[in-house]
Amino acid sequence: MPRSFRTAPLLAAALLAGCATPSVHQAAAPVEVGIIAFNDFHGSLEPPRQSVIAPDGKGGQVQVPAGGAAWFASALESLRSKYPNHLTVSAGDMISASQLASSLYLDEPTVGVMNRLGVDFNAVGNHEFDRGRDELLRMQNGGCAKFTAKEPCQLEKFPGASFRYLAASTLTENGSPLFPATGIRSFGTGKRKVSIGVIGLTLKGTTDLVSPAGIKGLTFADEADTINAAVPQLKAQGADAIVVLIHQGGKTQGAPDPNGCNQLVGDIKPILARLDPRVDLVVSGHTHWDYVCDWSQQDPAHPVLLTSAGVYGKEITDIRLEIDPVAHKVVAKSAHNVIVQSVPYTSSRGPLGNTDIYPQFAPRPDIAAYVQRYVDASKAYTARGVGKLSGPATKGEGAESGVGGTLGNVIADAQRDATASAGAQIAFMNPFGIRASLVPAADGSLTFGDIYQVQPFGNQVVTETLTGAEIKAVLEQGFDDNGPDQALAPSSGFAYVVDRSRPVGSRIASITFNGKPLDMTARYRVTINGFLSQGGDGFTILANKPEAVTGPTDIDALESWLRAAPMRTVPAEQRVTFAGAAG
């Protein structure tokens, strides 16, 4: 059921109930507006072969196969049909780190899908900057100007986004926002007219998540300060409700629940604590988590409704606002994450079918046909074989998303081997840079499309020199309480133990290399991806290291490693071990 709470009684309506004329009754009754929200779509045109873990109604959990643009479209339509007044919004990372059928075409088809779905606003996320400022401006404005190595407008002339990008906290050299900071939409007329003010922004930490070349000349202001500055401006324009779309979020604890808010943690919390109390709704993202939180239960001074719809279009949030057109404020609000159940698939643990516990959606024909055009055009890339693997290589999911698993080990081995000519002895892979598990066909076969789902970024790998002490410091940064924990996956021969019960800076309890303790004074050649070599994901020690040599792209390294043997074996050894309790 939707999570619902009331923010103020309709006292005026109650007092006038016995004597008001019908027109007064009508004016005093709340106006309902539906907000259909999502986040972190990441160009997921086809079903992503992933699931949503949700309650099964019997005290257990069920995995629900979900996602795919055509199914997403049907789910969105079903929600809109409930609301004569509705607004469709996204909290960033709509594009980039995308499936091949979108990425090969610079995410033009994803924007095309969103145009067809009638999205109103999208907050700019960190991944929107992956191809640079000029290319992002092209996403909004359209055209076929070339700003990347890929050719634009390969299948059709690109018209640009019919929805509005919002970027309140992304400031250009002259201090003005790169895109508008806010938008406003009105519904109804006369005394029944209500207006929704929308603020859109990305996280302040975008500089740690994007290549410096992509954001050159841009700065990212404090999130809460930016929001609070925009609220009175929207109120002055007549906004009855304030909605924030922010590409920042949190994570819940315990058993997965798409509509739960159990012990929410994350960088969104200190932002909420500083918000103008006139903010009614915060649609969040970035963490790829799903939740619905009545924040008034945590902090009555900030009675905001907080939502997030996971990742890859697997869920959509159905949000209902009731607005008093006389008092000009929200009097009730509720939200519910709807799972976009689509088609069965084979996971790393075997076949996963549909369930009757949650609704199943049919693909919307026009969206399915539009997507298929790009899927067919990309088959020359996706269908070609790249090698064989002995079985599924998996990454951590849910609460363990900061662990690379056996797939992290595979990638690290591939990148070390690909940079042997640069002297590479060790390689590390960041788990958050791994987008999906790698599941071969029954005979072990893998296609380029399979490995592209795992690594869609096109990062070049870099080999640099680090001392043993610097390597330890890098591993410590994965557990420094500055952002979510992240255990770098190492190549074979390297192993370490993490003890979260220890103080920050001493949580790496031991490190071995080739069976011996790592020499803190020795120099080692270490391979990482280009994102990490610029200090990405908070691993700042890796930035600007000496004797750096740039190698092939990460996906080329993985393909070469797979092709170099008739059948690659998934590494079975435990390279990262956790000991002790969190503290």
Secondary structure, 3 states (H helix, E strand, C coil): CCEEEECCCCHHHHHCCCCCCHHHHHHHCCEEEEEEEECCCCCCCCCCCEEEEEECCCCCEEEEEECCHHHHHHHHHHHHCCCCCEEEEECCCCCCCCCHHHHCCCCHHHHHHHHHHCCCEEECCHHHHCCCHHHHHHHHHCCCCCCCCCCCCCCCCCCCCCCEEECCCEECCCCCECCCCEEEEEECCHHHCEEEEEEEEECHHHHHCCCHHHHCCCEECCHHHHHHHHHHHHHHCCCCEEEEEEECCCECCCCCCCCCCCCCECCHHHHHHCCCCCCCEEECCCCCCEEEEEHHHCCCCCCCEEEEECCCCCEEEEEEEEEECCCCEEEEEEEEEEECECCCEEECCEEECCCCCCCECCCCHHHHHHHHHHHHHHHHHHCCEEEEECCCECCCCHHHCCECHHHHHHHHHHHHHHCHHHCCCEEEECHHHCCCCECCCCCCEEEHHHHHHHCCCCCEEEEEEEEHHHHHHHHHHCCCCCCCCCECEECCCEEEEEECCCCCCCCEEEEEECCEECCCCCEEEEEEEHHHHCCHHHCHHHCCCCCCEEEEEHHHHHHHHHHCCCCECCCCCCCEEEECCCC
